[in-house]
Amino acid sequence: MNQRIRYLDFLRCLAIFFVVILHSITPTLVNTGLYSCTTWYLCMGIDPFDRTGVPLFFMISGFLLLSRSSTERVGDFYKHNIPKLVIPLTVWSLIYYAAEVVYGQHPIDILDFLSRFLNQGVSYHMWFIYTLVGIYLLCPFLKRIVDHCTTRQLVVLLAVILFPTTLRPVLNRFSPVDIYLFGPMMEGLVGYFLLGYLLGRAKFQKKTRILIYLGGAVGYAACLLGNLAQASPQEIALPMNGGYLLNHYLLAASIFVFFQTWFERHSAKLEKLSGPLEKASNLVFGVYWVHALVLNVLNALVDFQGPLLVWVVVQIGGTLVLSVLISAVISTVPILRRMLA
């Protein structure tokens, strides 16, 4: 698995683009004062796609790590991969906390920092890293499972993982009695990890791909219409945006398979994109770490008085460009790259 896989590099870049858009438009989505304006509807229309950003990250990692023979060596895997998450997490947590102190949000409080650091993070977007660390701890054991299971058995395992967190809520919407049965045996987001492995190693016939794309369309429609149905001038709850929900699995799977197929069909024509895609892909983790800070500073410094839609575009574009530039600078200095990206 040392050879770069172009569609995964592209999906990684697409995923961070979705994440930046998500964090840029969320204040517009949940602002009841903007309910039913044109820009609000536009943001609602792209929101289902944005919600697939983190699932795509999990799916990419799942395919790559569960395909490597070295993953099953527990000690070596932990030694090689856990520090890549924990070191940047620690440094960026200090940076984000220091930024809050500088902006006067609170004084320096060591216990407060440790409390947040040992929970879900100093910044809202860091929950992803905490979850990823947990999945990495499971990864060598998942590797042993996937190596000794048939595809059908892995599909059953996926259903078992998803039932408590993803499938049961869907059943309970239509069931006359509440179904509980059993609680989660694994973190529900492990399902994305396993799904990425299953999709990445499969070769789908055209009819199967069409079904997957139809599933993605259903997932998109369920997310959009479900959120619109529950939105009002009094509250915009966005009930279809939970990370475990089936609609995100369906849409993320369709995006994954679409670009997997497209890149494989146009492999020769896309050869010249290999270098740029690899370079862009290598910057993604740095962009993930810094983009929330860039977005916060942008909102604090810019007093934009123009149309809302223009401001949303400025936020997305400005955050993405500045984050990429910062990540590119970090990547040129080995010690910074190890600590921050």
N, C-alpha and C positions, 0 to 999 in steps of 0.2 A: 504493500500500500504506500510505497514511497513516491510513486509517480503521481503528479498532480491530476486531479479530476476536475476538468473545466466547469462542468455544470455545478459542482459543489462550491467552487470558488465564486461563481456567479450567484448562487443561492445565498452564500454568506454575505455578499455585498448587498443583495436585495433585502436580506433580513435586517441588516443594520439600517438600511434606508427606511424600511417599514417602522423600525423602532423609533427612529428620529421623528418621523411623521407622527407617530402615535403620541409621543410625549409633547410634541409641538401643538397638536390639535385638541388634546384632552381638555384644557381649560375652556375652549370654545364649546366642546360637546356638552359639558356638564353645567354650563352657564345658563340658568333659566331665563336670564334677560335676553339671550340670543335665540331662544327657542323659536323655531319655524322660519328664521331668516334664511336667505339663500345660501350663505356661507355655512350655516349650521347644517342644512340639508346636504351640502357637498361633503362636509366633514363626516357626516353620518354615512354617506355613501362609500367613502373610502375606508372607514373604520374597520369593517370586517377583514379587509386585507392587512391592515396594520397589525391586527391581533395575531397574525400568523408569523410575525417576525421572530419572537422567542421560540415558538414551536419549531420553526425551521432550524434555529440554532441547535436545539436539542436533537432534531432528526439528523442533522449533518454529523454531530458528534457521535450519535448512536451508530450510524453506518460506519464511520471511520474507525472508531475504537473497538467495536464488536467484530470488525473484519480483520483486525490485527492479531496475529498469533501471540505477540508479546503481551497483550492485555491480560492474559490469564495468569501471569506471574505477579502475584499480589504485591510483594515487597517492591519489586522493580517498578511496577505500574504506579504505586503510590509515590515512590521517591521521585519519579520522573514527572508526574502530572499534577499532584496535589500542590506542590510549591508554586506552580505556574498560575494557580488560582489564588492561593492564600497570600503570597507575597504582594501582588498588586492590590488585593483586597485590603490588606493592612495599610499600605501606603496611601491608596486613594481614600480610604476612610479617614485618615489623618488630614488629607488635603481638603476633603469636603467639610470636615468638622472645623478646620481652621478657617475656611471660607465663611462658614456661618458665624464664627466669632468675629471675623473682620467686618461682616455686614451688620453686626450688632444684634444678632438674633438671640444670643445668650452668652454669658461669660464662659471662660474655660472651666470645665468640670470633668475631672478624670473619671469619676464614677458614672456620670451621664454618658460619656464617650464609651466606656467599657460596656455599659448596659446595652447601648444601641449596637455596638460592634459585635457583641456576643448574641445578639438576637437576629434581626433581619436587615441590619445595615444602617449606616449613617445617612445614606441617600436612598430614595424610593426605588431606584432601579437596581440596587445591589442584591435584592432578594434572589435574582436569577443566579448569581454566583454562589450564594449559600445553597440553593437547590442543586446546582451543578456539582458542588463539592460532595453533597450527599449521594448523588447518582454515581459520581466517580468512585466513591467507596464501595458501591454495589457492583461496579463495572466488571471487575475480574470474575465475579461469580456469575453475572449475566453472560459473560463470555463463555464460561463452561457450559451454561445451559444451552445457549444457541448452537454451540458446536455439537451437541449431542441430541438435538431435537430436529424433527422434520419441520418443514414450513407449516404444515397443518397444525402441528403441536405448538409452534410459536404463535400462531394465530389464536389458538385457545388460550395460551398464556397471556397474550395481549388482552383478550376479552376478560380474563380473570382480574388483571390489573385494573382495567377500565371500569369494571362493573360497579364498584362502590362509589367512585368519584365522578364517573362520566355517564355510564349507561343507566344506573339506578335512578338518578334524577329525572331522566327522560321517561322511564317507565312510570315513575310516581306522578308525572303530570297527567297521565291517562288512566292510571289504575284506581279503582274505587276504594282500595285499601292501601295504606302506606306500607311499602316494602323496605325492610332493612336487611335482614339475613346476616350479613357479615360486614365488618368494617374493612378499611383499606389494609392490605397486607404489604403493599409497597406504595411509595409516593406516586400519586396518579400521573405525574408528569413523566415518570419512567416510561409510560406508554408511548410518548413521542420518541424517546430514545430507541425503543424496540421497533416502532413503526418505521423509523428512518432506516434501520438495518434491513427490515423486510422489504421495503420499497427499493432500496439501493441495490439489492442483490437480485431483484426479480426482473424478468423480461415479460412485459405484458403484451398480449395480443390487442389488436385495435379495438375489439368489442369491450375488452376489460378496461382499456384506457378511457373509452367513452363513458363507461359506468362510473369510473373514478371522477371524471370531469363533471358528470351529472351530480355526483355526490358533493363535489365542491360548489356547484351552483346552488344546490339545496342548502348547504352550510352557509353560503353567503346570504341567501334569501332569509333563512331562519334568523341569522344574526341581525340583519338590517331591519326586517319587519318586526321581530320580537322587541328590539330596542325602540323602534318608532311607536309601537303599540303601547309601551309603558311610559313614554315620555309625555310630559305636560308642562305648562308654564309654572307649575308649582314644584315639580321635581323631575329630574332627568336621571333615572336610576341605572340605565344600561344593563339590564339583567342578563343579556346574552353575551357579556364580555368576560365571563369567568374563564380562567385558563384551562379548566378541566372539561369544558363543555364540548359536546360532540360536534357542534357546528365548526369549531376551530380545527378539530382533527380532520374533518372532511375537506375543508378548504385548504389546509396546509398540505394534505396528501395530494390533492389535485395540482397544486402549484409545484410540488416536488416532482411529480411524475411528468408534468407538462415540460418543464425545463430539462429534466433528465432525457426525455425522448427527443426534444428539439435539438439539444446539443449533440446527441449521438447521431442524429440524422444529418446534421450539418458539420460533422467533425472536421472534414478537410477545409471547408470554408472558414471555420472559426479558429484554425490553427494559429493565425497571426494574433489572435486575442489572448493566447495563453500567457504571454509575458505580462501584459497590462493587468489581466485578471488576477494573476498570482500576486503581483505587487499590491493591488487594491485589496485583495483578500487578506494579505498579511497586516494591513492597517486596521482591519475591522475591530479587533479586540480593543485596541487603543481608542478608537472612536467610541466604542461602547462605554468605556470608563469615563471619558471626558465629556461626552455630549451633554449630559444633564447639567454639569457645571457651566458649560458654555451657554446653554439655553437659559439658565438662571441669570447669568451675568447680562446676557442680551436683553432679557426682560427688565432687568434693573436699570440698565443704562439708557435704553432707547425709549423715548416717550413718543410713540408713533400716533399720529392724529389722522392718518388716512383711512381708506376703506379697510374693513376687517379682512377681506380676502387677500388683499395685498400684504397685510401684516402677517397673516398665516404663512404666505409664501416666503416672505422675508425671514420669518423664524426658521422655517424648514431649511431654506437655502443657506442662510447665514450659519445656522448651527452645524449643518453638514460640512460646509466648506471649512469653517474654522476648526472643527473637530478633526477633519482629515489632515489639515495642515499641522495641527499640534501632534497628532499621531505620527505623521511622517517625520517630524523633528525628533520625536522620542525614539523612533525606530533607527535613527542614524547613530545613536549613542548606546553602546552595548549595555552599560550599567543601568541606564534609564529604561531601556527596552526590557530588561529583566525585572525591574522594580515596578514598571507602570504599564506594560503591555504584554 
